[in-house]
């Protein structure tokens, strides 16, 4: 009789170090909560991201995500792991950037109307004064995550305070002017916001007219035209379609060209345009920041 004997072996499970590529895909999936959006970020297919995440989970012996009908949710272990992986990837990226010759490239994020009405007409001066710098201009008003969005310098409007890890510098006061097309026959003898009641008012996405009327205890005004961007409201005022409220910074070129008249200046408010950037060295960014401040 033949006796088959199976010898059992004891295997010691050794956790292999996960590949960096899998960690980057896990990080993208964790930030987006979605394999499809993560795939778009890292330029691979959705299936490739899902496969890398599954392999990572198998290697770690735990679930990193809960699969939902629409998207993903980090498990408790996944959230803890991602917090550390995000820090590690940022360290790797910074170390890699520091090894390379520092490129004279700056990503600048500014509100769309500021870009259109003030910055773009002056970019030729920047190119002449600093031909070594490549400027990547992003038009946006939303809050900026400097690491995630890979932005070096941002201009934002409103009230700002110093924040840990950020340098905040006032760029220009937010002097609000009521402006309309320069027509000698049209004048509003305005001393207060109430004097504009009954006139054709042009509103933008900031709703300055409405806010000022309500702050003074008046009913919201009838608005003739409404736009989502200040630049469009200014263009409408230049075209003679009514009276717009806009920051002096955005209308100074039109005022200088005689296209607009100032009817009234809003009493001072504690708002301004601010320059914001991370508190870390970046010579090219600092050059652009100083150029902006110098041209103000």
SVG drawing of the C-alpha trace seen along z (x, -y; Angstrom):
<svg xmlns="http://www.w3.org/2000/svg" viewBox="-38 -117 58 119">
<polyline fill="none" stroke="black" stroke-width="0.4" points="0.0,0.0 1.3,-3.4 1.1,-6.0 1.0,-9.5 2.5,-11.8 2.1,-15.6 4.6,-17.6 3.2,-20.9 5.5,-23.9 5.2,-26.9 5.3,-30.1 6.1,-33.4 4.0,-36.1 6.3,-39.1 4.5,-42.3 6.2,-43.6 6.7,-47.4 4.0,-48.7 5.1,-50.2 5.1,-54.0 2.8,-54.0 0.1,-52.1 0.4,-54.6 0.0,-57.5 -3.2,-55.9 -4.4,-55.2 -3.8,-58.9 -5.7,-60.1 -8.6,-57.8 -8.7,-58.9 -8.7,-62.6 -11.4,-62.3 -13.5,-59.5 -13.8,-58.1 -11.7,-55.8 -12.7,-57.6 -11.5,-61.0 -8.4,-59.5 -7.7,-57.9 -8.1,-61.3 -5.6,-62.8 -2.9,-60.1 -3.6,-59.5 -4.5,-55.8 -7.7,-53.9 -10.3,-53.6 -9.7,-49.9 -6.0,-50.3 -6.5,-52.5 -9.0,-50.0 -6.6,-47.1 -3.7,-48.9 -5.9,-49.7 -7.0,-46.1 -3.4,-44.9 -2.5,-47.4 -5.3,-46.1 -4.2,-42.5 -0.7,-43.4 -1.7,-45.2 -4.3,-42.6 -7.0,-45.2 -9.6,-47.2 -8.8,-50.8 -12.1,-51.8 -15.7,-51.0 -17.2,-50.7 -20.4,-52.7 -22.9,-52.8 -21.5,-56.2 -17.9,-56.5 -15.7,-55.4 -15.4,-56.1 -12.2,-55.6 -12.4,-53.0 -11.0,-54.0 -7.8,-52.3 -7.7,-53.8 -8.1,-57.3 -5.3,-56.9 -3.1,-55.3 -3.9,-58.1 -3.0,-60.9 0.5,-59.5 0.9,-58.6 -0.2,-62.1 2.6,-63.5 5.1,-61.1 4.2,-61.8 4.5,-65.6 8.0,-65.0 9.0,-62.9 7.7,-65.6 9.5,-68.4 12.8,-66.4 12.6,-65.7 11.9,-69.3 14.8,-70.5 17.2,-68.2 16.3,-69.8 17.5,-73.2 14.8,-75.6 12.7,-76.4 11.6,-80.0 7.9,-79.0 5.2,-80.4 1.5,-79.3 -0.6,-82.4 -4.2,-82.1 -6.3,-85.3 -10.0,-86.1 -11.2,-86.1 -12.2,-89.8 -8.9,-90.9 -7.1,-88.9 -9.2,-90.4 -9.3,-94.0 -6.0,-94.6 -3.4,-91.8 -3.5,-90.7 -3.0,-94.2 0.2,-94.4 1.7,-91.0 3.8,-92.4 5.6,-94.5 6.3,-91.4 7.7,-89.6 10.0,-92.5 11.2,-93.0 11.6,-89.2 11.9,-87.2 13.3,-84.3 9.9,-83.7 7.2,-81.5 3.8,-82.5 0.9,-79.9 -2.2,-82.0 -5.2,-80.4 -8.5,-82.3 -10.4,-81.3 -12.1,-82.7 -12.5,-79.5 -10.4,-78.8 -7.0,-77.5 -5.2,-74.4 -1.7,-75.3 -0.4,-71.7 -3.4,-70.0 -3.9,-72.7 -0.1,-73.2 -0.5,-77.0 2.5,-79.1 0.8,-82.5 -2.8,-83.5 -4.8,-86.8 -8.0,-86.8 -10.6,-89.4 -12.3,-90.0 -11.1,-89.9 -8.0,-87.9 -6.1,-86.9 -2.8,-85.3 -2.8,-81.5 -0.2,-79.0 2.1,-78.1 0.8,-81.0 2.1,-84.5 -0.7,-87.0 0.1,-90.5 -2.4,-93.2 -2.2,-93.9 -4.8,-96.7 -7.7,-98.2 -11.1,-97.3 -12.3,-100.8 -15.8,-100.3 -16.9,-102.9 -20.3,-103.4 -19.4,-103.9 -21.3,-104.4 -20.4,-105.4 -18.9,-108.9 -21.8,-110.9 -21.9,-114.6 -25.7,-114.7 -26.0,-112.0 -25.2,-112.7 -26.4,-111.2 -25.9,-113.6 -25.1,-110.8 -24.3,-111.3 -25.6,-107.9 -26.7,-104.6 -30.4,-105.6 -29.7,-108.2 -29.3,-105.3 -32.8,-104.0 -34.8,-104.1 -31.7,-104.1 -30.6,-101.2 -28.3,-99.2 -25.9,-96.5 -25.2,-93.8 -22.4,-91.2 -21.9,-87.9 -20.8,-89.8 -24.2,-91.5 -22.7,-94.8 -25.7,-96.9 -28.1,-94.5 -25.7,-94.2 -25.3,-98.0 -29.0,-98.8 -29.9,-96.2 -27.0,-97.3 -28.5,-100.8 -31.9,-99.5 -33.5,-99.9 -35.3,-97.3 -33.2,-95.4 -33.0,-97.5 -34.5,-96.7 -31.5,-95.4 -31.6,-96.0 -28.8,-93.6 -27.1,-90.9 -23.8,-89.1 -21.8,-86.4 -18.5,-88.3 -17.5,-91.8 -15.7,-92.2 -19.0,-91.7 -20.8,-94.2 -18.0,-96.8 -18.3,-96.1 -22.1,-96.7 -21.5,-100.0 -19.0,-101.0 -21.7,-100.2 -24.1,-102.6 -26.4,-100.0 -26.5,-101.2 -24.5,-101.9 -22.1,-99.2 -20.4,-98.9 -16.8,-97.8 -13.4,-98.0 -11.3,-100.9 -8.5,-98.5 -10.7,-96.9 -12.0,-100.2 -8.9,-102.4 -7.9,-101.7 -11.4,-102.5 -11.4,-105.7 -8.1,-106.7 -9.3,-106.1 -12.4,-108.3 -14.8,-105.4 -16.3,-105.6 -17.2,-108.3 -17.2,-107.9 -20.6,-108.8 -19.9,-107.8 -17.4,-106.1 -18.6,-103.6 -17.5,-104.6 -14.4,-102.6 -14.8,-99.0 -12.2,-96.7 -11.8,-94.6 -9.0,-94.3 -7.2,-92.2 -4.6,-90.0 -1.5,-88.0 -1.2,-84.6 1.5,-82.0 3.0,-79.2 5.8,-80.1 8.6,-78.3 11.4,-79.5 10.5,-80.1 12.6,-82.8 10.6,-83.1 7.3,-83.4 8.8,-86.1 9.9,-88.0 6.3,-87.9 4.9,-88.9 7.3,-91.9 6.5,-92.8 2.8,-92.8 3.3,-95.0 5.6,-97.3 3.0,-97.9 0.3,-98.6"/>
</svg>
